[in-house]
Amino acid sequence: MRKVCRKCKLFVTGDKCPLCQSDEFTDNWQGRLNILDSSKSEIAKKLKINIKGEYAIKIR
């Protein structure tokens, strides 16, 4: 099971989130969103995502 940062919803493999430096994670998430180019993605703009990566849509 993969873990997701509770603050920015980025999928993380290490002990700290590379995006927001948080160490609060969850493994209870739903849906994935892959952002390849945040400047061209309407979904990324609506969700205020500025960095490319894989994000969870919903966390608990």
Secondary structure, 3 states (H helix, E strand, C coil): CCEEECCCCEEECCCCCCCCCCCCEECCEEEEEEECCCCCCHHHHHCCCCCCEEEEEEEC
